[in-house]
Amino acid sequence: MDLKRDVDEFLRALEGARGVSPHTLRAYRHDLGEVARDLGRAGVARWEDVRTADLRDHLLRWQEGKPSPATVARRLASVRSLYRHLALQRGFEGNPGAGLRVPRRPRRLPSCLTVDEIRRLLDAVPAPTDWREARDRALLETVYSGGLRASEAVGLDLADVDLIGGSARVRGKGRKERVSPLGPPALRALQAYLDRRRRDRHGRDRHGRDWHGRDAPRRVSRAVFVNRAGTRLTTRSLQRIVRSWVIRAGLAGRVSPHTLRHAFATHLLENGADLRVVQELLGHASLSTTQIYTHLTTRRMREVYRAAHPRA
């Protein structure tokens, strides 16, 4: 079927493009696969024959399952991207997806921990007795100190961390690199973890070779944060680690690695940091993405005012 063949060709082109994440590829494969199957069942054989009305009918059928506005917007974006690819490859004019409106997404403020709650979370990790506790403390400190995304934290290589200069080279969305400063607590935790990892028996691979030696396997020696097998932690593993310490700290609500990133930005703004500086530190391409944290800090100021002012 031409619809599926064109989707496969588009995905192969995307896979070779710079800055396209595996997550984006999976989402586009899922969305375009469903659109192609549905259009095929409706009797449409080629993308060139698709009309705006065909796409609208598909969305109406699909939305009976009540997908979120963000999911609908993503599906429309994937269709529009496919048509831009067809325009470049075949000179095809027109984009039936351009005539459809993206649903309005409700603006939700991210959840955030107070400074005291962050302190409780970090203090929940005891003085490390093994390399895993040392790793967990270093992970929490690094994510909060640098405002890192989960993927950025687990993607750190040993060569990215400058313990003397107090910074880490981070690869963000679109493979864009930035330098994130790290505070003294994070640097001390990282140093303690790496020292413990070298000393501990888990600091060697299954052949007994030192992870940091010249004969170390490349896939093991590069990662800062590793699991018991000596391989790089996944974002899912990081989520489990954060959740386990959140429970031990007795914190309420849903807390994820991204919550620590939110806390990083909010606490900077609450203490007078410039919005543009916070944008650079977070690695946001657009200032509008960072501006949501100004709403968060304004809301907190109102809460403090109402609790503290005698006539509030």
N, C-alpha and C positions, 0 to 999 in steps of 0.2 A: 504494500500500500504506500502511495506517494507521501501521504501525511506522516507516517511513521519513519519512512526513509529520510525525509527532510529533517525531522526532529533529531534522528540519530546523527545526521551530518552536522547539524547545528551544535549538538552537544560535543562532538569531537572537536569542532572549532573552538568552542568555549574552553574545553579541557586544555588546549594548547595555548590559550590566551594568558597573559600575565595578570596576576592579581585576582583571579577567580577562585574562590575558596571551594573545597569539597562540599561544604554545606550548601552553597549556591547551586552547584552542579546537581546534587541530589534533589533539591527543591524543584529545579527546572525540569529534571527528568520526570519527576512525579507529576508535576502540573501539566506539562505538554503532552505526556503520555495519556493522561485522562482526557484532555481536550481532543487529541487526535482520535481516540477511541469513540468518544461521544459524537464527534462530527462525522466519523465514518458510519456510525449507526444511523445518523440522520441523512445519509446519502451523499455527503460531501467527499469528493475523492482527492482534491488538490487544495493546497493552501491558497492558491491564486483564485479559487472559486469561492472562498469564504467571504461572506458579507458581514457587516456589523450586526445585522439582525441574527445571523447564525450564532455569533459569539454571545449575543445577549440572551438568546434562547438557551444556550449551554449554561450560562451563568445562572439563569433562573431555575433550570432543572437542578443544578449542583447546589444552589443555595437553599434548597429544601432541607438539606442536612445541617443548615445553620452554621456555616464556617464563619470564623471571626472576620471583621473588616480587614485586618492585616493580612489574613490568608487570601482573601479575595483580591486585595491590592497586589499581592505577590503573583497571583496567577495572571492577572492582567499584564503585569510587568514582564512576565516570561513570554507571553504571546507577542507583546510589542517588540521585545528583543529578537524573537524569531523572525519577525517581519523585517526588522532592520537588517538582519543577516541575509534574508532573501533579496532585499533591495541591493545589497552590495554584490551578492553572488550572481544574480540574474537580471539586475536592473528593474526588478519588479516595483511598480509604483503603487502607492496606496498602502495603508495600514488600517485594516478594519478595527483593530483594537484601540486606535487613537480616538474613535468616536464614542468610546464608553467612559463614563465617569468613574473615578476611583471612589469607593465609599469613604465617608468621613470616619476617621478613627478617633475614638475618645482619647483624650489626652490624660494618661494616668501618671500620677506622680510616683516615682520609684520609692520603694521602702528604704528606710535608712536607719542605721544604728547611731545612737548618741556616742559621744566620746567615752562616757562611763561604760556603756555597753561594749564598746570595742575593747576597752581595758579589761572588762570581765572576761570576754572571749579569749583574749591573749593570755590572761593570767590563768585561764583554765588549763592550759598546757603546762604540766609540771616541769621542774628541772629535768631535762632529758636523761633517761636512763638507758636508752638505746638510740640507734640512728633514726628510727621511724618517728619517735617523739621529737627528736631534733629537726627532722625534715618537716614535720607538721608545723612546728613553731616557726621555722624559716619561711614556709609557704604562706602562712597567715600574715606574718609581718611584711613579707615582700609584696603580696597582693594589696594590702592596705597602704603600705608606705609609698608604693609606686603607682597606685590606682590602675592596676593591670586587669585586663580581661582574663578570663580563665584560660583561653587558648594561648594568650601571651605568656602567662606564667609557666604553663607546662611546656611551652615551646622554647624557653630559655636554654641556651647552651652555656657550658662553663666559660667559653671564650667571651660570652656576652656580658658577664658580670665583672665589674671593676670594684673590688673591695677597697682598694686604696682611694680611688677617686670618688667612691660612693655613688655609683650609677649602674644602670643596666641598659644594654641595647635591646630594644623591644621591636618585634615584628608584628605590626597590627593588621587591621583589615586592609585588603588589597596589597598585602606584603609591604606596606609602607613602614619604614623604620623610624624610630624616634629614640631619644635617650631619656630615660626616666630616672630622676634622682631617687636615691634610697637613703633613709634616715639611719642614724647610728643604731637603734634597736634592730632594724632589719639587717644591717651589715653584721652586727654581732651574732645574730641568729644564723645567718648564712655561714659565717666563718665557723661557728660551733658545729653546724650540721656537716659541712664539708670535712672538718677535722674528724668528727665522729665517723663519718662514712669511710674515711681512709683507714681508720683504726679498726673498725668493726669487721667481723668476718664477712658481713654482707657487702663490704667494700671490695670484694673480689668476685669475679664471675665464676661460673660453675667449673671452670678449668683452673681456678686458683690464681688467675692473673689479676694484678691490681688494675682497677678501672682507670687509674691515672698514669699507668706505665706506657711506654712506647708501643708495647705489644698489645695494648688494650683493644678490644673490638670497637670499631668506629661507632656502631650504633649504641653502645653502652656508654662510652666515655664522654660523649658530647653533652648529654642531658644533665641539667642541674638537678631536677627533681625526678627521682626514679622510684620504681617499685621493688618488691623483694627479689624479682628476677634480674634486677639491674637495668631494666628497660624504662623508657620514658613514661611518666605518668600520663594518663588520659584526662580529658576535661571531666569525664564522668567520675573518675577516681578522685579528682580534686573536689568535686561536689560532695562526694561521700565523706571525705575528710573534714570539710568545713561543717557539714551537717552533724557529724559525730561530736565535734568540739562545741558546737552551738548547744546541743542537748546537754552536754556535761556542764556547760556554763550556766544552764538554766534560763536561757534566753527564749522569749516567746516569739511566735510568728515564724514566717518562712524566711530563712536566711540562706543565701547562696553566695558563691564567690563574687557575683556581680553586686550583691548588697555591700560588700566591702569597698568595691569601686565607687558605688554611690556615696558611701560614707566619706571616702577620700575627697571627692569633689565638694560635697556639702560642707565638710569641716573646713576646707580651704576657704570657701566663699564666706562662711560665717566668721572667719578670722581676718577678713579683709582682702583676700587675694583677688587680683584682677581677673575678670571673666575670660579675657583673651589668653591669659597665662594658663588658666585651668583648661581651656580648650586645647592648647598645645600639649599640656601634660596628659590629657586623656586621649589624645590622638584623634579628636573629632575633626572631620573634614569641614563641617559647617558649624558656625557659631550658634545657629538655632537649636542644634542638638544639645549644646551645653546649657542653653538658657533655661531648660527645664529645671535645673538645679537652683536657679534664682527663685522660682516659684516655691521650691521646697524650703529654702531658707526663709522666705517671706512667711510661709505658713507657720514655721517654727517660731518666728519672731512674734506672730500674732498669739500663738499659744502661750508663750512666755509672758507677753503683755497682759493677757487675760488672767493668767494665774497670779501675777505679781502686782498689778496696778489696783489700788483700792477702789477706783471708780470705773473699772473696765467692765 
